[in-house]
Amino acid sequence: MANNKSAKKRIQIAERNRLNNKSYKSTVRTLTKKTLENCEKYKKEPNEDNMNLVKTSLNKAFSLIDKAVKKNVLHKNNGANKKSKINKFVKTALNIK
């Protein structure tokens, strides 16, 4: 256990940051899964509504990944890899070359 005031404060700050980072990472995973689900939905039933679902979920996922990288929750290469993985899946689902 910490003995002085500054060490106790650092413990509190580290815990707060850990929870914030955990929230970001969890949301990134959730949005990634939703984007992949929407791609599968579009593959089964290609129409304009499903296309819009894919695009909006893709934009949300990319936006959150960029914010996480900006706040140093994710390393920039890790964020780029996540975006690349999602984009690759979307391109195959939408048959874009």
Residue, then its C-alpha position, 0 to 999 in steps of 0.5 A: m500500500a502507498n504511504n504518501k499522498s502523491a502515491k495514493k493519488r497516482i493509484q487513484i488516477a491509474e485506476r480511473n484511467r484503467l476503467n476509461n481504457k477498458s470502456y474504449k476497448s470494449t466499445v471498439r470490440t462491440l462496434t467491430k462485431k456490429t459492423l461484421e454482423n451488418c456485413e453478413k446481413y448485407k451479404k444475405e439480403p443486399n439492399e439500400d437499407n443494409m448498405n446504409l447500416v454497414k456504412t454507418s457502423l463502419n464510420k462509427a467504428f473507425s471514428l472510435i478507433d481513431k479517438a482511442v488512438k488519439k487518447n493513447v488507449l490503443h497504439k497507432n499500429n494496433g488501431a491501423n490493424k483493426k481498421s484494416k481488418i474491418n475494411k477488408f471484411v467490408k470490401t469482400a462483403l460489398n464486392i468492392k475491388 
